[in-house]
Amino acid sequence: MTEETWPGFHINTYAYAAGLLRPEVVSELDLGQYGLRTILFDPQMTQPFPDGRVLRIWSDADRTSRSLRSFSERDARAYPKYQAFWEEVVDALQPVLLAPPAPLDQLLHLLPGEKGERLLRDLILRSATDLLDDWFESEELKGTLAINAVIGSFLGPSTPGSAYVLAHHSFGVLDGRKEVWGFAEGGMGSITAALRTAAEAAGAEIRTGAAVTGIVVRDGRAVGVETEGGDQVLARVVASSVDARTTFLRLAPEGSLSPQFLSRVEKIRYRGSQVKFNAALEALPEFSAEPGTGDRMHQGAVEISPSLAYLDRAFDEAKYGRVSTSPFMEVLFQSARDPTVAPPGKHTMTCFVQYAPYDLAGRIWSEAKPSVAETILGTLEALAPNVRSCVRHHQVLSPPDVERELGLTGGSIFQGDITPDQILTLRPLPGWAGYRTPIPGLYICGSAAHPGGGVMGAPGRNAALEILKDWATGEVGIDGAPS
């Protein structure tokens, strides 16, 4: 979503970068025709250091290698091989994203023999720290790359399973280029707007401002929903893109699901880990590492994650209910590439900040926000001394805000952790990973289902295809219900 949070400033309130949206979704729904435009940012990641050095990760591996030489000649040579490793993994796993989840043993057949065993070891069983230590020696590089292993997850880089989160964030495809990220022109809400226009062009009616309060079940089948206003909307299929706990514990009628099933749903982990800090700027802040270079530092994502140890320390604090005092941050200035989102000469800044647990030790979030804002600005100020003078307005959004505003349980942006025990045929639950549910006619189609979270579209596309299979065989539908 993109909101005009302050007059003239169009803010990506929550999700802020495009890249995971599947190209199949874009092409099949012809979203380009309906207004979707993307802007690749390059460099992909820029990490400034207090000593004035700058590390950049570009979409081109050779260009990245040149950037790495001042940190480690060995790592500069290793990086193209590292990127080739990920390209092989991504190529092998792309089909898995656009199909019902396969058991792990079938997944390994995509990379048979030693490669399959390495896939299991590196992506499922290991931590990001273990994986990156195999490849590189530079702490600066490892800290930068580990960002994608923890972002949005209540994990540290040394937590087993964090390597899979790193893989999950490598599936980006933008304008035909793999493993890249960019902006949606006009803000992330332009993706939603294009989807809406495409749906309406196909005959869909979209109703907003009508909260769903319950799923209507008759004779054991889902036959519609009831809204806050008391209306009932009947249908042959109900597809829920809210998380599993909301779907089954809040919306499904009492008695429609077994106690054993509900007990399993209650055990799904939802651990919000982030603060979103959004700001309207009078000007772009100047970074000490490259003073006087105009907006060169603002073209892509600016990272504050100088080492694996830095990330580990930040996570350690959160484990005990504290907001990290030296947080990891990913900072983007969309207005530097897309002037449509801010008034002339002004800018936007969005910061994704970890770690920030849902439950704080000895504090409540409404009281904590001012000090958290100070921590964020202080962390930025160490690298961009004039940042405070640039900030005209700001907002702090906590995990409870995410839960309240978006209905995401625990503030979990992925509708449940994407750790190895909650992916593939285990998502959302073992035995119910194929988008169908114990209630006939009710399907799960959001990030709670395979392949998980992010502005991806894959769970919805996969669920739609399974619904159409059932539709064709007569497995869905009730007498008298509209089509």
Residue, then its C-alpha position, 0 to 999 in steps of 0.5 A: m500500500t502507498e498512502e499520502t501520509w503527509p501532503g504531497f508525500h506518498i509513502n510505502t507504509y509497509a512493503y517497500a521494494a518490488g522484486l518477488l512479484r512473479p513475472e508469470v502473474v504480471s504477464e498473465l494478468d497483463l499488469g503492465q497494460y493496467g499501469l504497473r511500472t517498475i524501476l530497477f535500482d542499482p546498486q542493489m545494496t550500499q553499505p557505508f562504514p564509519d571509516g569512510r569505506v563503502l561496499r556496494i552489491w551490484s546486479d552485475a557480479d563483476r562490478t560487485s567484485r571490483s567493489l570488493r577488492s578494497f575489502s578482500e581480494r579473495d572475496a572479490r574472486a569468490y563473489p561471481k562463483y557465489q552468485a553463480f551458485w545462487e543462480e543454479v539454486v534459483d533456476a532449480l527451485q523456480p518451478v517449485l514456487l508455481a506449484p503445490p509444494a512437493p515433499l523434500d525428497q522430491l525437491l532434492h531430485l531437482l538437483p540430483g546427487e551431490k548437488g541435491e545433498r548440498l541443497l539440503r545442507d546449505l538451505i535447509l539445515r544450516s545457518a546463514t553464518d555457516l553458509l557465508d563462512d564457507w564462501f567469504e572471509s570479509e566480515e563487512l561482506k558477510g554482514t551485508l549479504a546476511i541481511n536477506a537471511v534475517i529480514g522480516s524474521f525473528l532469527g539471527p544469522s547464526t540461527p539454523g534455518s536462516a540460510y533458507v530465508l536467504a534463499h527465499h529472498s533470492f527469488g526476485v525477478l524484475d524486468g526479466r533480470k534475476e535476483v534483483w530488486g527495484f521500486a514500483e513506480g508511484g509506490m507499492g500501491s501501484i501493484t495493488a491498483a494494477l491488480r484491481t484494474a485487471a480484476e475489474a476488467a475481468g468482471a470482478e466486483i471488489r468491495t472495500g470497507a467491508a470487514v469479513t467477520g465470519i465464514v458461512v458454513r452449511d452442511g459442512r461446506a464453506v458457502g460464503v462470508e458474512t461482513e461487519g454490516g451483517d451482509q452475507v455474500l454467497a459463493r461456490v468458493v471462499a478463498s482466504s488470503v489472511d493468515a491461518r490463525t485468523t482464518f481458522l480460529r477467528l472466522a471459521p464458525e465454532g464446531s466446523l473444525s476439530p479440536q485437534f486441528l485447531s490445536r495445531v493451528e495455535k502452534i504456528r509461530y508468528r513472530g513479528s521482528q521489525v519496526k517500520f520508520n517512514a519519513a518525509l524529508e526536506a532534502l536527502p541526507e549526506f553520508s560521511a562516507e561519500p560527501g558531496t556526491g549528490d544522490r549517489m548514495h541514495q540510488g538503491a538500498v542503504e544497509i546498516s549491517p556491518s558484520l555478522a557479529y553486529l546482527d547477532r548482538a542486535f538479535d540477542e537483545a530482542k530475544y529478551g524483549r528489548v529493541s536493538t540498541s544498534p539495529f540492523m536497518e535497510v533504508l530506501f529513498q524512492s524519491a531519488r529515483d521516482p520523483t512522483v512520490a514527493p513534492p519537487g525538491k523534497h524526498t521520502m525515506t523508509c527504514f526497515v529496522q530490526y530487531a523489535p519484538y512484539d512483546l517488550a520487556g517492562r514496556i508497552w509500544s505506545e510508550a516505547k516509540p519515542s525512544v525507538a525513533e531516537t535509536i533509529l535517527g541516532t544510528l543513521e546520524a552516525l553515518a549521515p550527520n545531517v539526517r535530523s535536519c532533513v526529517r520534516h515528519h516521521q512515523v514509527l510502526s511497530p509489530p502490534d501496529v502491523e497486527r492491528e492495521l493489516g490483520l497480520t498475527g503477531g506482526s509477522i509480515f510473512q503470515g508465519d515464520i518461513t523457517p524450515d519447519q514451516i515451509l513446503t509441505l509443512r505450510p501452513l500445516p502438515g497434511w494441509a499444504g495444497y491450499r485446500t482446508p478441512i472445510p470443503g470449499l474453503y481455500i488458503c491463498g495468501s502468504a500463509a500457504h506455499p511458497g510463503g511471504g513477500v509481495m509475490g503473488a505465487p500463493g494466490r496463483n497456485a491456489a487459483l489453479e487448484i480451485l479450477k481443478d476442483w471446479a472442473t471435477g465438480e468438487v466445488g459448488i452448491d446448488g443455487a449459489p452464484s458462480 
